[in-house]
Amino acid sequence: MRVTELCKLSLNYVVSYRRRYLFLFSALVLGFCIISVIGSLKDGMADAIYYSAQNHYSGDIIIAGFEKELDADQHIYAETIPLIRQKIEESGIAPDKIVLRTLENNTDNTIYFNGTAVPLKYVVGVDWDAEIDYFNSLNFTEGSPSPDFDDGTILISTPVAAYIGARLGDLVLLETETLYGQKNTAFFTIGGVVDDRSLFGYYKSFVSRRALNTVIGFAADDCSTVGLFFGKRAGIESKRKKLQAILEDVVPLRPLVHDRDGFSDQQDWKWTGVMFFLLTIPVYVSEVTQILQALNIIAYFLYIMMLLIILVSAGVTYRLILHERTKEIGTMRTLGFYEKDIRRVLLVESFILATVSLVTGFCLTLFVNWIVSRLSFSWFPSFEIFLKNGRLQSLYNPLMVALNIAAIYIILITAVYVPSFRLSRGPLPEMLSGAGKG
């Protein structure tokens, strides 16, 4: 039988038995939609966490220097930075961007305005020009990213601005501690208000690295971290190992760690001077990663359950349909159809049904994810870490989508092949009398 004739005949049968196929069609559409929604939202949440952490900690690989003798313990001296850059180039890992930051992350940072004070967990010193792409990605409620930001500019979050009653252009006083534990202050002009209510951005402000270095007592070109950004996440761990091997010959390095507990254990060691760590995002957010791993287990459980429901639905539907079509299939054999032709017709029927169901299911997935992306999760404490631009986003991993599609096709082919094989080889007299079994 020619392919065109086979497809035309199978399509006619699908249309003719559309009512019988309606239950299976519904199960396929809903099943594919559910597993796709769960998978895409889970991947979207993981991507949002990584994206937020990547920008918060300044890189996919972060070279952090720790000097325990100082109150501001994260410290990389200026004369070490060119050496680090040289070794990064020699390693061949080729980051897309290298970012230097100075960090003040303690409870002694405070911002004052008109007699009102609010603590800042993070005060981040940045090079405005080097990170303009990052600031372009932020949502500003007042002001906007500007090449005119200078050493007197500060960016604060919307909640902090609302609490102290400050607006764009206002002069605020920043109080922090020097590297020797003394209090120091400096005035800054608000150059922008960033709408960031996430765990990372709520109590965070940005100033120039040079200005923050002056306030806390660093040399002008010192920093706390050197961040390496890469266009693709694949191979980050291998790049970290490669960089660790080439850097350990020129600067003191602690062993690689893979989670927050391991990082804390390594920090408990005693040393003098600056000790370096090569860190990745999973190290910083290992606790959140554990939550995502729990979600993965739930997602896999639901995934298996949906596939079992689809398999049972397909099995029951095809047994009923084939039982009703026993005489019809017997007649086809009488007219000269080979057994393999009959099986091919039934398999193509299932392929057509699966294709239509998958297209419909994917459209339903897009609609459901669109609805979910419009929902507000402000009532859920700290849920902002899973959001991107304040919304729950969906991310369609091509490999996972392909696996979901393949699973549906395999289930349908399995469900139809066994009964169709038995039926097509049944005794012809019994089939014509309607006594054959599907």
N, C-alpha and C positions, 0 to 999 in steps of 0.2 A: 504494500500500500504506500502511495506517495505521501510525502510529508504534508503537502497542502491539503490533500483529501483527509488525512488523519486528523489534522488540526480542525478542519471544517466540521467533520463528523463529531469530534469531541466537544466542540463549542456548541453544536446543536443539542447534544445530550445535556450539557450543563444548563442551557436555557430551558430545555424541556423539563428537567428535574430540579428547577431552581427552588421550588417550595421544599423539596426534600433536603436540599443543600442549605437551606436558610439557617438552621440551627448550627451546623458546622461552620458556616460562613461567619455567624455572629461570634462563635467561640474563637475562631481564628483572629477576627478583627480585635475583639476585646483582649484576648490573650497577648497578641503582638503589641497592642497599645500599652498594656500594663507593664510588660517587661521592658518595653522601650522607654516609657516614661520613668520608671524606676532607675534604669541604667543611665539615661541621659541626665536626670537630675542629680544622681549620685556623682557622676563624672563632673557635672557643672559645679557642684559644691566643692569637690576636691580641687578643681581648677581655680575657683575663687579663693580658697584658702591659700593655695600656692602663690597665686598672683599677689594677694595682699601681703603675705609673708616675704615674698621676693622683694617687693618694694620697701617694706618696713625694715628688713635686715640688709638691704642693699646688695642683692646678688643671688646667683645660683650657687656660687662658691664664695664664701666669705673668709678672708684672712683677717683674723682678729688677734691683736696683741694685748696681753694682760701683764700689768706691772703691779704686783700686790702691795708694794710699799706705799703706793699713792692712793689717795681717797678716790680719785677718778681712775679706776683700775684699768680701763681699756685705753691703751696708749701705744702708738707706733711713732717712733721718732722720725723726723724728716729725713735724716741721712740714710735710714733703712729703706725708704720708699723706692728710690731709684734701683736699688739692688733687687727688690721684690719685682718691680716691673721688668727688669732684665731677665730674671729667672722665668717669669711668666712667658715672655717672648721665646726664650730658649726651649721651654717645655713643648711648644708647638700646639697647645690646646686652643689658641686663637679665640679669645673671648670677643664678643661683639662690642662690649663696652666695659671700661674699668672705672669704678666710682670710689672716691675717697670721702669718708664721713667721720665726723667727730661726734661722739655720743655722750650725753649726760642722761642716764636713765636711773634715777633714784627718786626718793620721796621728798627731797629737799629742794626741788625746783618749784618756784612759785611765780605767778604772774599777777601784777597789781594794776588796777585801774580805778581811779576815783574812789579810793578807800576800800575797794572790793578785791579780794584775793582768791585765787583758785590754784590748787597744786597741779603741776605738770609732771606726768610720769616720764615723758620722753622730750628732751630738747635735742634736736638733731642739727648738726652743723653740716651744711652742704655747699657744693660749688654750684651756684645757680646756673651758669651756662652749661655745665657738664650734665645737668639733670633736667634740662628744660623739657625733654620729652616726657619725663615722669610727671612733672607738674602740669603739662598739657593734658594728661590723662585724668587729672583730678577734677572734681565738680566744685567749682567756686560759687558760693552764694554771694560773695562780694569780691570785687576785683577780678583779676585774671593773671595767668602766667605772664611775666614781663621780663624782657632782657634788661630792664632798668633796675631790677632788684639789686640792692647793694648791701654793704656791711651794716647798714642801719635798718634793714627790713626784717620783719618777722611775719610768718604765716601761722595762724591759729585755726582751731576747729570751730565749727558753728556752735556746738554746745558751750564751749569755753567763752566764745564771744558773747553769747546770749547771757551767760551767768554773770559776767563782769560788766555787761552793758557797753561793750566796745564796738566801734564800727571801723570801716576802712579809713585809714589816714590818722587814726587816733594814736597817741603816744602812750606806750605801756612800759612798765618797769619789770624787768626779768631778774629774779634773784636765784642764784644757784651757788654751789660750792666749788671752791678751787680744788686743784689736785692735792692740796695739803689740808683740806677739810675746813678752810675758812669760807665765810660768806662773802659773796661779791655780787654786785648789781650792775645793770646797764639798761639804758633806755633804747627802745626800738619802736619804729613806726609800723603799724599794721599795713602790710602790702596786699593782703588777701585773706579771705575767710573760706576755709575748705569744709565742705559738707561731708565730713567723715565721722560717722557715729559708731564705727566698728571698734572692736577690742583694741586694734592697733592704733587707730587714729583719734580716739575720743580726747585723750589727754596728751596730745603730741603737738609740738610746734616746730617750725623750721626757721633757722637763721643761717647766715653765711658761716662757713667753716672757719674762716679767718676771725670773724667776730667772736664766735664761741670759744675759739682757742685763746683769744685775749682775755675773755671773762674768766675762764677756768685756769689760766696760767700755762697753757701749752705754748710752745713756739708757734710762730705764724703758720708754718707748713706742716705741722704735726697732724696726725689723725688718729682715729680709734680703729677703723676697719678699712680694708681694701676689698671692694666687692667686684666680682666678675660676673657679668651677664652673658648668657648664651641664647642664641635664637631658638635652639631646640633643647628639650630636657633630656633627650636620649643621650646616654653616655656620660652624664654628669659625674657619677661616682667614679668611673674609670679616669676621667680627667682630674678629679680630686686626688686620686692615688698617684697619678703621674706627677702632678704638681708637688705633692708631699715628698716624693722621692727626690726631686731636684732641689727643693727648698731646704730640706733638712741638712744639707751640706753647708749652708751659709747662715741660717738663723736657727735658734733653738725651737724645736717643734715638739708638741705633745702628740701621742699616738692618735690616729683617726678614731673618732667616736661616731656612733650611729643613732643615738637617741639622747634625750635630755638627762636621763639618769647617768649615762656614761660620761656626758659632758660635766656634770656636777662632780662625779667621782674624780675626774682628771683635774678639776679646779681645786680639789682639796689637797693636792700635792703642794709641797712648799718649794719655792724657788726664789731667786733674786734676779733683778733686772726684768726684761720683757720676755715672756714666753708666748709662743705663737700657736694658734689653733687654726686648722682648716675645717670649716664648718659648711654644712649644706642645710637647705630648708627643712628636710625631715628631722634633723637634729633639734632645731628650734621648736618645731610644732609636733613633736612625737606624741604628746598627749592627745592632740586633736586627731592625729593620724590613727590613733587607737580607736577613736570614735568612728572614724570612717571605715576602719576595718570591721567594726561591729555592724555598721550599715551594710558592708559588703556581704557579711554572713547572712543578714536578713534578706538582702537582695537576691543572693544565690538560692536561698530557701524558697522565696516567692517565685523565682525563675523556674526552679525544678517543679514546683507545684503547678504552675501554669502550663508547663510543657506536658505534665502528666494529664492535666484536665483536657488539653487539646488532643493528646493521644487517645484517651478514652472516648472523647466525643467523636473523633474521626473513626475509631474502630466501630463504635455502635452505629454511626451514620452509614458507613459503607456496608456493614452487614445487612442493614435494613434495605438499603437501596439495591444492593446486588441480589438480595432475596426476591425483591419485587421484579427485578429485571431478568430472572432466570429464563423465562420463555423467550424473551427478546434476544438474549445472548445465544440461546439454543437456535433460534431462527437465523441469527447471523452466521452461525457455524454451518447450518443447512445451506445457506446461500453461498458458501465457499470461503468464508473468513477463516483464516488460520487461527489457532489458539494464541499465538504470539501477537497477531493483529488485534485480537480482542483485548489482550492485556495492555497493549500499547494505547488503545483507545481509552481504556480506563485510567491509565497512568497520565495521559495527556489531559484528561478531564480534571484529575487532581491537581496537575500543574497549573491549569487555567484558573481553577478555583483558588489555589494558593496565591497566585499572582494578583488576582483581583482583591483578595482578602488583605494581602500585605500592603498594596497601594492604599486601600481604604484605611487599614490600621495605622499606616504611617501618617496619613492626613489627619486622622483622629489624634494621633500622638502630638502632632504640631499644634492642633487646636487646644488640647489639654495643657500642654506646656505653655502656650500663650496665656491661657487663663491663670495658671499658677504664677507666671511671671508678673501678673498684675496684682497679686495678693500682697498685702502688707504683713510683715512678720515682726513689727515693732513691739508686739506684745510678748514676744519670746526673748527673754534676757540673753544677751551676748550672741544671738543668732546672726547678727550682722556679719560675723566672720565668714559665714557661708554664702553671703550675698555679693553680687558685683553690681556696683552703681545702685545699691539699695534694692536690687531685685534678685530673686532666685532664678538663675540662668540654667538652661539646658545645654549640654554639650554632647554632640553625636560623634562618638568614636567610630570611625569607619570599620575597624576590625570587629567591634562588638555588634554593630548593625549587620555586618555580613554574617556573623555567627548566628544571630537571631534569625535572619532570613533562611540560612542554611538549615537551622534546626526545624523550622516550620516545614520546609520542603521534605526533609528526611522523614519527619513524623508522618506526613501525608502519604508519601511513597510507601513507607513501611505499612501503614494502616490499610492501603488499598491493594498492595501487591499480593500479600498472603491469601486473602479471600478470593481475589480475582484469579490467582493461579489455580486454586482449588476448583473454582467454578468453571473456568475455561476448559478444564480437563475432565469435567464430569461426564457421565454417560448421557449421550444425546437424547435417547428416549425419555429419560427422567427429566431432563431439562425442558424438553418440549411439552411435557405434561405438567410442568411447574413444580416438580418434586425435588429439583436439585437444591443443593445447599450452598449458600454464599459464605 
